[in-house]
Amino acid sequence: MNKSSLIAVSMLISGAASAAEVTPYIVNGSNASVTEFPSIATLFYDRLDYDGVYGRGSFCGGTLLDEQHILTAAHCFYNDNGNTIDEDTVLFTSIVPQLTDEGDFPNGNIQKVMAETFYFHPDYNHTTLLNDIAIIKLTSPYNIDPNTDGIQRPADESYRGPNTFKALGHGRTTDTTNPIGPLLETTLTYETNVTCDSVFNTDIQDSHLCFSGAFNVNSQLSNSTCSGDSGGPVYWQRGANDWVQVGITSFGPPSCGTGSITSVFTEIYDYRTWIDSVIAGSETASYTATDARREEYLASLVDTGNTDSISSSGDGGGSLPLWVLAGLGVFFRRRH
């Protein structure tokens, strides 16, 4: 699996990006405020406490359900070669809440807590992208107020229609631009699932939310999520300063910012019972990361001579093989 620029701490004194690298991420994005959207969370590959290696740049996004549970996309944690959990990623994921600039990881004044327990929806399918939803329980709670910083969830599906929606993330600007920098937002327009189903060669379900984006003459692209935004939110503006999360970034067309449908999300309202059950501790965990498992995994890399997994650099989050993606006519929104 490729990681987002793996770096040994001894090789880089600061994780911050240079000023030249800081450009907007989400396609046609503008700076987003963590004060306005306090439920935002950012996922990083993090072995700092074990061998000093970390990912320079996040690999996925998420949101705060409460002070110890993170809502995100299941596909962020699956292997390139099918429906199997990527142990490397689940063992070494740290999550930062309310992060304005991802370049502040790991040396900024931030809260950083490692993921411990993973819950993937039992019907998630990595090939069809159905039920693309996951919840992570952290090793310890954040110092936040869950009543004001946790997401607001919808009581029904009345948001479907001509309302104001914003997607947020730290993902790419375009297919070929992958800077490290600020949290961005972009405005999207709701599209019916019937329209969406006619665009993609995959099975669009009632549990999907589909959006298009306004075309920008300067970028020659439409408003969109892009690789790296996976697991992040789309919010519905219910009222003034009142944002309700209705979806989780899942996939889109092969090229970001193109096509009549630019972004597809998992609709969280359809999973309200499962979400509540996970938070209540009533669901069986899909994977639990422990220190013993982490040490065993790192020792196995040395034993097998797999030094590429320790020192290679690339982009984070696994992805489906290109032949599968081409067949579906979609691309995940994690960072490739």
N, C-alpha and C positions, 0 to 999 in steps of 0.2 A: 504494500500500500504506500502511496506517496504521501508525504507530509508537507505542511506549509513551511518551507524553508527551515529545516532542522538546524539548530545552532547550538554548539556547546558554549556554556556561559563563559568559559575562559577565552573564547574567540571573539566575544562581543561584550563590551563593557555596558552598553546601553541597548535596550530593546527598541528604543524610539527610532522612528524612520527619519530620514533627512527631509528637509523642507521640500526638496525637489520631488520626493516620492509621494507627498501628500496631495492626492487629488480625489475627487468624489468617487464613491463606489457604486451604489445602486444607480442604474442607468437613468440619466437626467436627474440626478438627486441633488438635494440641498441639505445643509446641515440640520440635523435633528437634535432636539433638546431632551436630555435624560430627565430634566425636571418635568417636562410635558408628558414624557413616556417613561415613567420610573420603573416599569416592569421589565425593561429590556435587559437581556443577559448575553454574554459572549463566551464562546467555547474555544479553549486553547489546548493544544497538545503540550504536556508538561511533565518532564522527567527531572526537573531541577533538583528536587530533594533526593534523587537517586544517583544520577550520573551527570547532572549538569546540562542535559539536552532539553531544548524546548522548541516549539514551533514559533517562528517569527511571523506573526499574523494568525488570526483566528481561522478555524476551519468550518464553523457553523455558528448559528445564533440560537437564541432561545428566549424564554420569558419566565418571570418569577410567578409561580403559583402561590407560594408563601415563602417564608424565610428559609426553607430547606428543600423545596421541590421545584424542579425546573421542567418546563414544558418545551419540547423540541421535536425534531423529525427523526423517525427511526432510521432512515437511510443514512444518516450521518455516521452510523456505527456498524455498517455492514460491509463485508468484503467485496472486492471486485468480481470474485468468481462464484457468486450465487447467494443463496439464502443462508449465510453463515455470519455470525457476529465477528467483527474485527477485534480480536482480543487486545491487540496493541493499543487501539484507540480507547476502548473502554477502561483499560488499566491506567491510562495516563491522560485523563481529561481533567483540566481545571476550568472552573467557570467563574467569570467576573461579572458582578451585577453593575448596572448603571454606568457602563464604560463609554465615555465620550470618544476617546481616541484609542484604538487598539494598539497604537505604537507605545502606549504607556505600559503594556505588559512586557516583561514581568517587573519592571523597576519603578513603576509609578506608585502613587499613593492610592492603592486599590485594595479591595477585599478580594482575596483569591482563595477558593475552597475547592478541594478535589471532589470529583464524583465518586460515589461509593456504590449505590444500588441502581440498577437499570431496569426499567419496565418498558418493554416493547409490546405494542398491541398484539394479542395472540393471533390475530388474523393478518398481520402485516406480511406483505409479499414483496420481496425486493425486485422481482421482475416486472410485476404489473403496477407497482407503486401504490397499491390499494392499502388503506389503513396506515398511512405513513405518519405515525404519531408515537412519541415516546415520552416518558417521564423519568427524570433522574433525581434520586435522593442524594443529598450531599453528605459528606462525612461529619459536618457540623453546620449549624445554622448561620446565616448571615446576620449582621447587625442592621436589620431593616425593620420597618413597620409593615407587616403584611396587609394591614387594612388600607394603607395608602400606596404602598409600593407593589403589591401583588396585582396581577391582572384582574380587570373586570371581565366577567364572562356574560354572554348574552342569555336572556331568559327565553328567547324564541328566535325564529328566523325572519323577523320583520325587517331586518337590514337588507335583505336581498332586493335589489332594485336601485334606482338612481339616487344613491347617497354618496357621501364623501368617505373615501377609503384611503389610508396611507400604509405603505409597506416600509419597513425599516430594516437596515442591515449594514454589515461591514464588508459586503461582497465586492466582486469585480465591477468596474465601470463598463467594460466591454469584454468580449471573449478573450482579448489579448492584453488587457490592462489589469494588473493585479497589485495595486499599491497598498501600503499600510497607512491607515489614517482614520479620519473621523467617521462617526456614525452618521448615516445619511437616510433621508426619507424621500419617497416619491408618491405622487398621487395616482391612483388607479381607478378605472371605471368598471363597474360590475357588468358581467356578461352572463347570459343564461347558460345552463349546463347543456341545453340542446345545441346552442351555437358552439360551445366548447367541444362537444363530442364530434362535431362535424370537422373539426380542425385537426385533432390528434388521432393517431392510429393506436390509441389505447382506450381502455374502458372508463370513460368518465362516469362517476357515480354521484348519487345525491350527496355523498359526503365530501365532494369536491366543491371548491369555490373558484370561479374563473374570472379573470380580469384582462382588460386591454389597457393600453396607455396612450396618452396623447403623443403625437409625433413632434419631434423637435428638429427644426430645420438646421440648426447649428451642428448637432451631433449626427443628424440623419438617422436617429434611432427613436424608438418609442419608449415612454416610461415603462420600467420593468424591474423586476428582481433579476439577479444574475448569480453566477457561481460564487459560493461563499455566504449567500443569504439564507441557505437552507436552515430550517428550524426556527427562523425568525418570524415575527408577527406581521399580520395585516390587521389594522385597526379600523373600526367603523366609528365615525363621529356621531355619537348619539345626541350630543348637545354641545354648547360652548364649553371648551376645556373638559370634555367628557368623552374619553376614548375607550371603546370596548374591543377587546381582541376577538376576532371572529375566525381567524385562520392561521395556519402554520405553513410557511413557504416549503413547497415540495418540488415542483418541476416547472419546466417551460419549454419553449421551442429550442431547437439545436443552437441557434444563435440568439444571444440576449438582445432584447429590444427590437425584435423583428416579429412579423406575423400578426394576424388579427387578434390572437390571444397571446399575451406576453407572459402571464404568470398564472400558475395553478397552485392552490393551497388546500390543505386538509382542513375541513370545516370542523372546528372544535365543538360546536353545539351537539353534533351527532355522537360525540364521545363523552358527554357529560357524566353519564353513569360510571363509565370506566375510570375517568379522571378522579371522581370522588372516591371510588373504591380503592384506587392506588393510594391516595392521600390518607385514607382511613387505615391503611395497612392491611387491607383485605385481599390484595392480589399477590400472587406468587412472583417473586423477582425473576427476571430473565438472566441476570448476571450480577454478581457482587464482586467488586474489586477490593482486594485486601493487600496489605503490605507483603504478606507471604507470597501471594500470586505475582505481585510486581517483581519481587526479588527473584522468584523462580523464572519468570519470563526473561528478565535481563540476563540471568545466568545462562539460559538456553541460547541466547544470541551469541554469547562468547563460546559456548561449548560446540556450537555448529559452525563457528567461523563466519557467522552472518553479520559481518561488520558493516555492510551497506545499510542495514537497518538502524545502525547506531550513528553513522556519520554522513549519510547521504542527504542531499537537499532536494526539495521539490515542492509540491503543493499538497495541502492537507485534505484529508477525507477521501475515502475510497470512492470509486465510481463503477458503474456497470461497464462491461466490455463495450467497445464502440459498436460492434455489430448488433448487440442487443438494443442499444440506444437508438441506432439508426432505424431499427425495426419498429420501435415505439414512436419514433418521430419526436422524442422529448429528451431533455437533459435535466438531471438533478440540479438543484440550486446550492449544492455544497461547493466548497472551493476545490477545484480540480488541480 
